[in-house]
Amino acid sequence: MTNSLLEKNINSFLNTYPKFKYYERPKKKCSILKGLIDICDVDGNYWDSFKIEIFIEKQKYPYCVPIVKETSTKIERIDEWHISEDGFCCLDIDHELEFMSKRGINIITFYQEKVYPFFTNVLYKMKNGKYANEEYMHHFDGVIQFYEERLKLNDVSVIIKILTSVKNNDIPGRNQFCVCGKEIKIKNCHLGTLGFLKSLPKDRIQRDLDGFNNLNN
């Protein structure tokens, strides 16, 4: 293994979760953690287990988003369960995962904050008919929901204006009025969210902008 940080984190992961094994795959760009994830409720009562694989890009780690595949086939392969036909799991909206990867993703933290909650929520829905936490809608509807919740706006034309400002790096200064059109200084309005959006890949912002422009038309 050439990535010393990955080696350190993998060893810590395996010591913490002994039901997993690491497969380095020297000729492949992704290594794999394969194992069993046991789900318990808040009282420590065992619910169920899933076989999963976690794919990690060796050279890019920790600045990459691990990909998770459910291999036990206990989850129905339909959009409603946020899983692809091949078993790849949609752990969160891409924007949040890409933001995490910019800062660097520790595989243990990722497992605890994204992987385990995903499968816990799946089991909760299997038992109760709905997710315990709010879920994102599917496809571009989920992107719309993300921006409406992040910006606290539902005006597509204003969202387009904000995305265009981010794309063109044309964001007002802290003490200027916010790009959303409110006569409020940006530091008291959307400064934090604009900083979040600026950190996302440019092609992500462009795809979202194209989607909203199509929607507006």
RAHULIN-V542772 format. One line per field, one symbol per residue. ss: DSSP state (H for helix, E for strand, C for the rest). phi: phi as a letter, one per 20 degrees, with the letter a starting at -180 (. if undefined). burial: 1 if it has 24 or more other C-alpha atoms within 12 Angstrom, else 0. A space follows every 10 residues. Layout:
# RAHULIN-V542772
ss->???
phi->???
burial->???
This chain:
# RAHULIN-V542772
ss->CCCHHHHHHH HHHHHHCCCE EEECCCCCCE EEEEEEEEEE CCCCCEEEEE EEEEEEECCC CCCCCCEEEE CCCCCCCCHH HCECCCCEEC CCCHHHHHHH HHHCCCHHHH HHHHHHHHHH HHHHHHHHCC CCCCCCCCCH HHHHHHHHHH HCCCCHHHHH HHHHHHHCCC CCCCCCECCC CCCCEHHHCC HHHHHHHHCC CHHHHHHHHH HHHHHHC
phi->.eefffgfff fffffecfed cddflgedfd ecedrddedc efenffdacc eccdecfffe geebdgddce deleefecgg dlbefenfee fafggffffg ffeodeffff ffecffggff ffffffednb ffdfdefelf gffgggffff elccegffff ffffffgeld effgdeffff ofecgffdcd gffffgffff gfffffffff ffffffe
burial->1000011011 0011001001 1111000001 1111111110 0000000011 1111111100 1101111111 1000100000 1110001111 1111111111 1000111101 1001111111 1110000000 0000110000 0111111001 1000010111 1111111000 1100000111 0000010011 1011111111 0001100110 0100000
